[in-house]
Amino acid sequence: MAKNDPIKIMIVDDELDLEILFRQKFRKQLKENEWNFEFATNGLHALEMLVNHPDTAIILSDINMPEMDGLTLLARLNELKNPALKTVIVSAYGDMDNIRTAMNRGAFDFITKPINFEDLEITIRKTIDQIRVLKRANEEHEELLALQHDLNIAAEIQHSILPKIFPPFPDRSDFDIHAYMVAAKSVGGDFYDFFLIDEDHLGMVIADVSDKGIPAAIYMAVSRTIIRAAALKGFSPRECMDYSNQLLCKESVNQMFVTVFYGILNTRTGEFEYTNGGHNPPFIVAASGTVTGLATTRDIVLGVMDDISFHQKSIQLQPNDSLFLYTDGVTEAMNTSYELFSEARLESVLRETSNQVPEEVIQSVYSSLGLFTAGAQQSDDITMMMVRYHPK
């Protein structure tokens, strides 16, 4: 039922003179193409006419008719399961038992004979309003289904651009790396990435976009592409952040930004160079089991100011030392009492699992999060990445 299309109303009654009366009483609505009437002599005739007029919106039906009465017609109409087709029953005032039966069987409303046409017009307009509400609700439902379909595709695309095959470098025995992400919505703003820059240098990125949902997912994809492209040029962490920040500032919309930690591990010497653009500092999990936070470079997020220069630091990893990278969806996860999981709890889990391989450590952290937040809704993306250095 388009906005400017006439409302199709079917009158079902064996009194043939009703057609002349209806066309006379509602001539204004007919002339202005607001309503359109079809007439059937009984329930069977009405069902036959519905085949040719499937867009009929209202059926105004008498109860007592030959061949098929109004109550039987109502039962057959219910089988169509069309909530946008409304039936108004017409019967004598003293026929309240049948009217009650009709209402129990799904009639939208009723009017009594002799028909008061002013009352009938009010009833028809009320019925039309209800039909429009139902059709709009159905349209919104279809729109939501289409949006969910698009979100599912977006989630598949987003996950497809993140490394997800582990171990990613099965021929390398000098390091072990694993990562995991769970979006708070269908798509998220967190991302991780890692790649071999050359034979001796492993680049790794973890980041968190300031927003959630589809805008964050798009910005996430742009950020990940820019950072990876700059890193694979052989830029140092500081140079990579300088270059990426300038591009992101040019592309930034709605004041979005991204926190980024980017580091390069020399897999031959164990030297780890890094820059931290406003991100949660990773943890160093030493082979001895001690857990310490990585010193920050005191740099701000990317995508806000294009005239800044980033800084760089380096540490020396010892054999079997690990780096645990994460987003704030881990430490700021809340339980039903609104308590945060916190850095302290994360450190505790890392200490307890320090002898486990990166995949097992990440699984342990995620399990601990699940136990801590049991019953609470996930409010932020959860992303973790861990690399263990064990040179040849």
C-alpha positions in Angstrom: 0.0 0.0 0.0 1.9 3.0 -1.3 1.3 6.3 0.3 -0.8 7.7 -2.6 -2.5 4.5 -3.7 -6.2 4.2 -2.9 -7.1 1.9 0.0 -8.9 -1.1 -1.3 -12.0 -2.1 0.7 -14.1 -5.2 -0.1 -17.7 -5.2 0.9 -19.1 -8.7 1.4 -22.9 -8.7 1.7 -25.8 -10.4 -0.2 -27.8 -7.1 -0.2 -27.1 -5.9 -3.8 -28.3 -2.4 -3.2 -25.5 -1.8 -0.7 -23.1 -1.0 -3.6 -25.2 2.0 -4.7 -25.5 3.2 -1.1 -21.7 2.9 -0.4 -20.8 4.7 -3.6 -23.2 7.5 -2.8 -22.2 7.9 0.9 -18.4 7.8 0.1 -18.4 9.5 -3.2 -15.9 12.1 -2.0 -13.4 9.5 -1.0 -13.9 7.7 -4.3 -13.6 10.9 -6.3 -10.4 11.9 -4.6 -9.0 8.3 -5.2 -8.6 7.8 -1.4 -10.7 4.6 -1.2 -11.6 2.0 -3.8 -14.5 -0.4 -3.3 -15.0 -4.0 -4.5 -18.2 -5.9 -3.8 -18.8 -9.6 -3.2 -22.1 -11.3 -2.5 -20.8 -14.0 0.0 -17.7 -15.4 1.6 -16.9 -17.7 -1.3 -17.2 -14.9 -3.8 -14.9 -12.8 -1.6 -12.2 -15.4 -1.5 -12.3 -15.7 -5.3 -12.0 -11.9 -5.6 -9.0 -11.8 -3.3 -7.1 -13.8 -5.8 -7.4 -10.9 -8.3 -7.2 -8.2 -5.6 -4.4 -9.4 -3.2 -3.7 -5.9 -2.1 -7.2 -5.6 -0.5 -6.6 -3.9 2.9 -10.1 -4.1 4.6 -12.9 -6.6 4.3 -16.2 -5.4 5.6 -18.3 -8.5 5.9 -21.9 -9.4 6.9 -22.3 -12.5 9.0 -25.4 -14.1 7.6 -24.9 -14.9 3.9 -25.7 -17.8 1.6 -23.0 -20.3 0.4 -20.4 -19.1 2.9 -21.2 -16.9 5.9 -19.1 -14.2 7.5 -17.8 -16.4 10.3 -16.6 -19.1 7.9 -15.0 -16.4 5.7 -13.2 -15.0 8.8 -11.8 -18.5 9.5 -10.5 -18.8 6.0 -9.0 -15.4 6.1 -7.1 -16.3 9.2 -5.5 -19.2 7.3 -3.9 -16.5 5.0 -1.8 -15.3 8.0 -1.8 -11.8 6.6 -1.8 -9.4 9.6 -2.1 -6.4 7.3 -5.6 -7.6 6.1 -8.2 -6.5 8.6 -11.8 -7.7 8.8 -14.7 -5.6 10.1 -17.8 -7.6 10.9 -21.3 -6.2 10.2 -24.4 -7.6 11.8 -27.6 -6.8 13.6 -27.4 -5.3 17.0 -29.2 -8.3 18.5 -26.7 -10.7 17.0 -24.2 -10.2 19.8 -23.3 -13.9 20.1 -22.1 -14.1 16.5 -20.3 -10.7 16.8 -18.6 -12.0 20.0 -17.6 -15.2 18.1 -16.2 -13.1 15.2 -14.1 -10.9 17.5 -12.7 -14.0 19.2 -11.8 -15.4 15.8 -9.7 -12.3 15.0 -12.1 -9.7 13.6 -10.5 -6.2 14.0 -13.8 -4.4 14.8 -17.5 -4.5 14.2 -20.4 -2.3 13.4 -24.1 -2.9 13.7 -27.0 -2.7 11.3 -28.6 -0.4 10.3 -25.3 1.0 9.4 -24.4 4.5 10.7 -22.1 5.7 7.9 -20.4 8.4 10.0 -19.5 5.6 12.5 -18.5 3.4 9.6 -16.1 6.1 8.3 -14.5 6.4 11.7 -14.1 2.6 11.9 -12.6 2.4 8.4 -10.1 5.2 9.1 -9.1 3.6 12.5 -8.6 0.3 10.7 -6.5 2.0 8.0 -4.3 3.6 10.7 -3.7 0.2 12.3 -2.8 -1.3 8.9 -0.3 1.4 8.2 1.3 0.9 11.6 1.6 -2.8 11.0 3.0 -2.3 7.5 5.5 0.2 8.8 6.5 -2.2 11.5 7.0 -4.9 8.9 9.1 -2.6 6.7 11.3 -1.7 9.7 11.6 -5.4 10.5 12.7 -6.1 6.9 15.2 -3.2 7.1 16.6 -4.6 10.3 17.0 -8.0 8.7 18.8 -6.4 5.8 21.0 -4.4 8.2 21.8 -7.6 10.1 22.7 -9.3 6.8 25.0 -6.4 6.0 26.5 -6.5 9.5 27.2 -10.3 9.1 29.0 -9.7 5.8 30.9 -6.8 7.4 32.0 -9.0 10.3 33.1 -11.7 7.8 35.1 -9.1 5.9 36.6 -7.7 9.1 37.7 -11.1 10.4 39.1 -12.0 7.0 41.6 -9.2 7.1 43.0 -10.3 10.5 45.5 -13.1 10.7 43.6 -16.1 12.0 45.7 -19.1 11.0 47.9 -20.3 13.8 50.8 -21.0 13.8 51.2 -18.3 11.1 54.8 -19.2 10.3 55.1 -23.0 10.9 58.6 -23.1 9.6 59.8 -20.6 12.2 61.0 -21.9 15.6 62.5 -18.7 16.9 59.2 -17.2 18.1 55.7 -18.3 18.8 52.7 -15.9 18.3 49.0 -16.1 18.9 46.1 -13.6 18.8 42.4 -13.5 19.6 39.6 -10.9 19.2 36.0 -10.9 20.2 33.9 -7.9 19.1 31.3 -6.4 21.5 29.0 -5.9 18.5 28.8 -7.7 15.1 31.8 -5.7 14.0 34.3 -3.9 16.1 37.0 -1.3 16.3 39.9 -3.3 17.7 42.4 -5.0 15.5 45.7 -6.8 15.7 48.2 -7.6 13.0 51.6 -9.2 12.6 53.9 -9.8 9.7 57.5 -10.6 8.7 59.2 -7.4 7.5 62.2 -9.4 6.5 63.9 -12.7 7.6 65.0 -11.3 11.0 62.2 -8.8 11.9 58.7 -9.5 13.0 56.3 -6.5 13.1 53.3 -6.6 15.5 50.4 -4.1 15.9 47.5 -3.9 18.3 45.0 -1.0 18.1 41.7 0.3 19.4 39.5 2.7 17.4 37.6 5.3 19.5 34.1 4.2 18.3 32.1 1.0 18.0 30.1 -0.7 15.3 30.2 0.0 11.6 32.0 3.4 11.7 34.7 1.9 13.9 35.0 -1.1 11.6 35.6 1.1 8.6 38.1 3.2 10.4 39.7 0.1 11.7 40.2 -1.3 8.2 41.7 2.0 7.0 44.0 2.2 9.9 45.2 -1.4 9.6 45.9 -0.9 5.9 47.8 2.3 6.4 49.9 1.0 9.3 50.7 -2.3 7.6 51.7 -0.6 4.3 54.0 1.8 6.2 55.5 -1.0 8.3 56.3 -3.1 5.2 58.2 -0.2 3.7 60.8 -0.9 6.4 60.0 2.1 8.5 61.0 2.1 12.2 58.2 2.1 14.7 58.5 5.9 15.2 58.6 6.6 11.4 55.7 4.2 10.9 53.5 6.1 13.4 54.6 9.5 12.1 53.6 8.5 8.5 50.4 6.7 9.6 49.2 9.5 11.8 49.6 12.1 9.0 47.5 10.0 6.7 44.8 9.2 9.3 44.5 12.9 10.2 43.7 13.7 6.6 41.1 10.9 6.5 39.6 11.4 10.0 35.9 12.0 10.2 33.6 12.5 13.2 36.7 13.1 15.4 37.5 9.5 15.4 41.0 8.3 16.5 42.9 5.1 17.1 45.2 4.0 19.9 48.1 2.0 18.5 51.0 0.0 19.8 53.5 -1.0 17.1 56.7 -2.9 17.7 59.4 -4.7 15.8 61.1 -7.8 17.2 64.6 -8.7 16.0 64.2 -12.5 15.9 67.9 -12.9 15.8 69.0 -10.7 18.7 65.8 -10.3 20.8 65.9 -6.5 20.6 62.3 -5.1 20.6 61.8 -1.6 19.3 58.4 0.0 19.8 56.2 3.1 19.8 53.0 3.5 21.9 50.4 5.9 20.5 48.1 6.2 23.5 47.5 2.5 23.9 47.5 0.2 26.9 51.2 -0.7 27.7 51.9 -4.4 27.0 53.3 -6.7 29.7 56.6 -8.4 29.6 56.3 -11.9 30.9 59.8 -13.0 31.7 60.9 -16.6 31.5 61.3 -16.5 35.2 57.6 -15.8 35.6 57.8 -12.2 36.6 55.4 -9.8 34.9 56.1 -6.1 34.4 54.6 -3.3 32.4 56.4 -2.1 29.3 57.5 1.5 29.6 55.4 3.9 27.5 56.8 6.3 24.9 54.3 8.9 26.2 52.8 9.5 22.7 49.2 10.4 22.0 46.6 8.6 19.8 46.7 8.6 16.0 44.3 10.7 13.9 44.1 13.8 16.0 47.1 16.0 15.5 49.2 15.8 12.2 52.1 18.1 13.3 53.5 15.8 16.0 56.4 13.4 16.1 56.3 10.1 17.8 59.0 8.6 20.0 60.6 5.2 20.2 62.1 2.9 22.8 63.7 -0.5 22.9 64.2 -3.4 25.3 66.1 -6.6 25.2 64.2 -9.8 25.4 65.8 -12.8 26.8 65.2 -16.4 25.6 61.6 -17.5 26.4 60.5 -14.0 27.4 57.1 -13.0 26.1 55.2 -9.8 25.3 51.4 -9.7 26.0 49.5 -7.1 24.1 45.9 -6.2 24.8 43.2 -3.6 24.4 41.2 -2.0 27.2 38.3 -4.3 26.6 40.3 -6.8 28.7 41.2 -4.7 31.8 38.0 -2.6 31.7 35.6 -5.6 31.4 33.0 -5.2 34.1 31.1 -7.8 36.2 27.5 -7.4 37.4 28.8 -5.3 40.4 30.4 -2.8 37.9 33.9 -3.8 39.0 36.7 -3.7 36.5 38.8 -6.8 35.6 41.8 -4.5 36.1 45.5 -4.7 35.2 46.1 -6.4 38.6 43.9 -9.4 37.8 45.5 -9.6 34.3 49.0 -9.6 35.8 47.9 -12.3 38.2 46.7 -14.6 35.4 49.9 -13.9 33.4 52.0 -14.9 36.3 50.0 -18.1 36.9 50.3 -19.1 33.2 53.8 -17.9 32.5 55.0 -21.4 31.6 52.3 -21.9 29.1 52.5 -21.3 25.3 50.9 -18.0 24.0 47.7 -19.7 22.8 47.1 -21.3 26.2 47.9 -18.0 28.0 45.3 -16.2 25.9 42.7 -18.9 26.5 43.4 -18.7 30.2 42.9 -14.9 30.2 39.7 -15.2 28.2 38.4 -17.9 30.6 39.2 -15.7 33.6 37.3 -12.8 32.0 34.3 -15.1 31.4 34.3 -16.1 35.0 34.7 -12.6 36.2 32.0 -11.0 34.0 29.5 -13.9 34.2 26.0 -12.5 33.7 27.3 -9.1 32.5 27.0 -7.9 28.9 30.3 -7.4 27.0 30.6 -3.6 26.6 33.8 -3.4 24.6 35.9 -5.3 22.1 38.3 -7.8 23.6 41.6 -8.3 21.8 44.8 -10.0 22.9 48.1 -10.9 21.2 51.2 -12.7 22.7 54.6 -13.4 21.3 57.3 -15.6 22.9 60.9 -15.2 21.9 63.0 -18.4 21.8 66.0 -18.0 19.5 67.6 -20.9 17.7 
